[in-house]
Amino acid sequence: MREVIFDTETTGFDPVSGDRLVEIGCIELVNRVPSGRTFHAYYNPQRDMPTAAFNVHGLSEEFLRDKPLFSSGAAELLAFLEDSPLVAHNARFDFGFLNHELKLCGLPDVSMDRMIDTVAIARTLHPGAKHSLDALCTRYGIDRSHRVKHGALLDAELLAQLYIELTGGRQIGLGLAQEEAKEIVRVELTENPVVRPVRPARVFTASAAELERHAAFVATLKEPLWLQEA
């Protein structure tokens, strides 16, 4: 199964009011393992960089001035995303900016059906706790000492590690003892996540009466193959 972890950096919080996407970073996962393929790009927002946004990611208006427009790299980005599920932290924010930029290019939106929000997963697994990327990396022991400022590719790399932990950790795919399986929850990634416990498999055993009827039926068979000599 292929999934893409992605993160964006922007000039602010609201694309409708004129904020723009300035950086995107994507990590490819195959069966919950990073494949080594990535996509990373900076974009010229064709506007100023507010101080508050610069203090978060450190991308200045001067640095972005000679970078390409989003429209010139949209096809390359979409080719990397393919039709895979897209994982992001507070995903509606990132989807909002991505789809706004696609709309400005005259391109179709990325369907929200492809969205996997790690904040929604974390809220289900750890209700009442802090759900920022920093807080969750600390909870799961993910090293972020090299993260001085936000960066789309760096944050996507951290999020890839976090997503693996949130969805089963390094042991994903391995068999679990029955008692351990009772603690596993299934997270349905909708706007209102639903948690359903995983129940152990039922054991069906034939009753004495059923075994007796079966034996009586077998006795009526004429020349069954299993009694014939080879």
C-alpha positions in Angstrom: 0.0 0.0 0.0 1.3 3.4 -1.0 0.7 6.5 1.1 2.2 10.0 0.9 3.0 12.0 4.1 3.1 15.7 3.4 3.5 19.1 5.0 3.2 22.7 3.8 4.5 26.1 4.9 2.5 29.2 4.0 2.4 33.0 4.4 -0.5 32.7 7.0 -3.6 30.8 8.0 -6.2 31.7 5.4 -5.8 31.1 1.6 -9.2 32.8 0.9 -7.9 36.1 2.3 -4.7 36.0 0.2 -2.3 33.7 2.0 -0.2 31.4 -0.2 1.6 28.2 -0.1 5.4 28.7 -0.1 6.8 25.2 0.5 5.7 21.6 0.3 7.5 18.4 1.4 6.3 14.9 0.7 7.6 11.4 1.8 6.5 8.2 0.1 5.6 5.3 2.4 5.1 1.8 1.0 3.5 -0.6 3.5 4.2 1.9 6.2 7.9 2.0 5.4 9.7 5.0 3.9 10.7 4.1 0.3 13.4 6.8 0.1 11.4 8.8 -2.5 10.6 12.4 -1.6 9.3 15.5 -3.2 10.3 19.0 -2.0 9.7 22.4 -3.5 9.7 26.1 -2.6 7.3 28.5 -4.4 7.2 32.2 -5.0 4.0 33.5 -3.3 4.0 36.8 -5.3 3.4 38.7 -2.1 5.1 39.8 1.1 6.0 37.5 4.0 4.4 38.5 7.3 6.7 38.6 10.2 4.7 36.0 12.2 5.0 33.5 9.4 8.7 34.2 8.8 9.3 33.6 12.5 7.8 30.1 12.2 9.6 28.8 9.1 12.3 31.4 8.3 11.4 31.7 4.6 11.9 35.3 3.6 10.4 37.2 0.7 14.0 37.7 -0.6 14.7 33.9 -0.5 11.4 33.0 -2.3 11.7 35.8 -4.9 13.6 33.6 -7.5 11.7 30.4 -6.8 9.2 29.1 -9.3 5.4 29.7 -9.2 3.3 26.9 -7.9 1.6 26.7 -11.3 4.9 25.8 -13.0 5.5 22.8 -10.7 1.9 21.6 -10.2 2.1 18.8 -12.7 5.3 17.4 -11.1 3.7 17.5 -7.7 0.5 15.8 -8.8 2.6 13.1 -10.5 4.3 12.4 -7.2 1.1 12.3 -5.3 -0.6 10.0 -7.8 -4.0 8.8 -6.3 -2.5 7.7 -3.0 -3.9 8.5 0.4 -2.4 11.7 1.8 -1.4 12.0 5.4 -0.9 15.3 7.1 -1.0 16.8 10.6 -4.1 19.0 11.0 -4.8 17.9 7.4 -7.6 20.3 6.6 -5.2 23.2 6.8 -2.7 21.6 4.3 -5.5 20.3 2.0 -7.0 23.8 2.1 -3.9 25.5 0.8 -3.1 22.7 -1.7 -6.5 22.8 -3.2 -6.5 26.6 -3.3 -3.3 26.7 -5.2 -4.7 24.0 -7.6 -7.8 26.1 -8.1 -5.7 29.1 -9.0 -4.1 27.0 -11.7 -7.5 25.8 -13.0 -6.8 22.3 -11.8 -9.2 19.9 -10.0 -9.1 19.7 -6.2 -7.5 16.8 -4.4 -10.4 14.8 -3.0 -10.9 15.1 0.8 -11.7 11.4 0.7 -7.9 10.8 0.4 -7.2 12.7 3.6 -5.7 11.0 6.7 -5.4 13.4 9.6 -2.9 12.4 12.3 -4.4 14.9 14.7 -7.7 13.0 14.5 -5.9 9.7 15.2 -3.9 11.2 18.1 -7.1 12.7 19.6 -8.7 9.2 19.5 -5.7 7.5 21.0 -4.7 10.2 23.6 -7.8 12.2 24.5 -7.1 15.2 26.6 -3.4 15.3 25.7 -1.4 17.8 23.6 -1.6 16.9 19.9 1.0 19.2 18.4 3.7 17.5 16.3 6.3 18.5 18.9 4.3 17.0 21.8 3.5 13.8 20.0 7.2 13.4 18.9 8.1 13.7 22.6 5.5 11.2 23.6 6.7 8.6 21.1 10.4 9.3 21.6 11.0 10.7 18.1 14.2 12.8 17.9 13.5 16.3 16.7 16.7 17.9 18.1 17.7 19.0 14.6 14.4 20.9 14.1 15.2 24.6 14.8 12.4 26.0 12.6 9.5 24.5 10.8 10.3 23.1 7.4 7.9 21.2 5.1 10.2 18.3 4.3 11.7 18.0 7.8 8.2 18.1 9.3 7.0 15.5 6.8 9.9 13.2 7.9 9.0 13.6 11.5 5.3 13.0 10.7 6.2 9.8 8.8 7.8 8.4 11.9 4.9 9.6 14.1 2.3 8.1 11.7 4.0 4.7 11.8 3.9 4.8 15.6 0.2 6.0 15.7 -0.8 3.2 13.4 1.0 0.3 15.1 4.6 1.2 15.4 7.5 -0.9 14.0 5.7 -4.1 14.7 2.8 -3.3 12.3 1.8 -6.4 10.4 3.1 -8.9 13.1 0.8 -11.2 14.9 -0.4 -10.2 18.4 -1.5 -12.4 21.3 -5.2 -12.5 21.8 -5.0 -10.5 25.0 -2.9 -7.8 23.3 -5.4 -7.6 20.4 -8.2 -6.6 22.8 -6.3 -3.3 23.4 -6.1 -2.4 19.7 -8.5 0.1 18.3 -9.6 0.9 14.8 -9.5 4.6 13.9 -12.0 5.6 11.1 -10.7 8.8 9.6 -13.8 10.8 9.3 -14.7 14.2 10.6 -16.1 12.5 13.7 -13.8 9.5 14.4 -15.3 6.3 15.7 -13.4 3.9 17.9 -14.3 0.2 17.7 -12.6 -2.4 19.8 -11.1 -5.4 17.9 -12.9 -8.5 19.2 -11.1 -11.9 19.3 -12.2 -14.5 16.7 -15.2 -16.7 17.7 -14.6 -20.4 18.2 -17.3 -22.6 16.6 -17.5 -26.2 17.7 -20.1 -28.8 16.5 -22.4 -30.1 19.2 -22.8 -33.8 20.0 -26.1 -33.9 18.2 -24.6 -32.3 15.1 -21.8 -34.8 15.1 -24.3 -37.7 15.4 -26.3 -36.4 12.5 -23.2 -36.1 10.4 -22.1 -39.6 11.1 -25.6 -40.9 10.2 -25.4 -39.0 6.9 -21.9 -40.3 6.0 -23.2 -43.9 6.7 -25.8 -43.5 3.9 -23.2 -42.8 1.2 -22.6 -45.5 -1.3 -19.0 -46.4 -2.1 -17.4 -43.2 -0.8 -14.2 -42.3 -2.6 -12.1 -42.4 0.6 -12.9 -46.1 1.1 -12.0 -47.1 -2.4 -8.6 -48.6 -3.1 -6.2 -46.5 -5.2 
